[in-house]
Amino acid sequence: MLLGRISLPAALVTCLLLASPALAAPVPVLSATYTVPTPPTTLVQGATATVAITLQNIGNENWNAAGANPVNLSYHWYDGAGTAVMWNGSRTPLVTDIAAGASRTINASVIAPSTPGAFRLNFALVKEGVAWFTQSAAFIVQIASATTSASYTVATPPTTIAAGGNAQIAVALTNTGNQAWSTTGANPVNLSLHWYDAQGGSVLWDGPRTPLGAAVEPAQSRTVTATVTAPPVPGSYLLRFALVKEGVAWFPPSNPLPINALAGFVATVTPPTLPSLIAGGTYDVPLVLKNAGAAAWNAAAPNNINV
């Protein structure tokens, strides 16, 4: 018995082929491994750290670095009880696409929580506007309180400055705290000064600023030259240098430096030994004069100085 051949419509054949599980397109999978050779163990509250991470694409979808839904590296912070304190961490871009099966090492920028304590850090890739990847293993990080302290060394401090006059003073600064001194942004660190009278009363608190010129990391030192203007009234004063994180706080100041603000014209006279004097006589008397003021004595006109 012969069976006749059956012809199926082309549209029906197409539908049957598309419905076959063996021929269906694979479901896109976003999956990654995270390798962190040197995870952070301590950070300062609110500080930004750079962490090297090797990412491997173990899914079957390429990670696009640009476009409407790019893939970026982010992170989550959890407190000791496991509650998320920062879920949507700052982003570190991939820069270029990463194909399925490929790996790349990037430097992630991580901002520490704003409060001290023990926290858990998990890295996680995110396809923006689509989904988060499975996060990395947890890293326990101790967040330390931020400290701002410094040492100030003035090798040759002046003892006198003309009242209202200027002096150039070199100050060696050492960062003895646990956070870098930034010189840019909204809250840079600058060198300032305070003037006190001889009894310790404040004469000038918010002194002029001297920029540091470059950031200073913890345990590093930098020497800057400050232009110091003495108080306008002659007298004895105390000068203290002090760093300031603008808009945030003053650092503890330096030890006081005693400075004498000199008047412009001051003379001291060593008493001479006088001969016996006869009325109407003329005598040469040796006289020792000392210029104890801030201004030079010019011997020539105009405005020459005479005894």
Beta strands, then each sheet from edge to edge (+ up, - down):
strand 1: 32-35
strand 2: 42-44
strand 3: 48-57
strand 4: 71-78
strand 5: 84-86
strand 6: 92-93
strand 7: 103-111
strand 8: 117-127
strand 9: 131-132
strand 10: 139-144
strand 11: 150-153
strand 12: 160-162
strand 13: 166-175
strand 14: 189-197
strand 15: 202-204
strand 16: 210-211
strand 17: 221-229
strand 18: 235-245
strand 19: 249-250
strand 20: 257-262
strand 21: 267-270
strand 22: 288-291
sheet 1: 1+ 3- 7+
sheet 2: 2+ 10+ 8- 4+ 5-
sheet 3: 2+ 10+ 8- 9+
sheet 4: 2+ 10+ 8- 4+ 6-
sheet 5: 11+ 13- 17+
sheet 6: 12+ 20+ 18- 14+ 15-
sheet 7: 12+ 20+ 18- 19+
sheet 8: 12+ 20+ 18- 14+ 16-
sheet 9: 21+ 22-
end
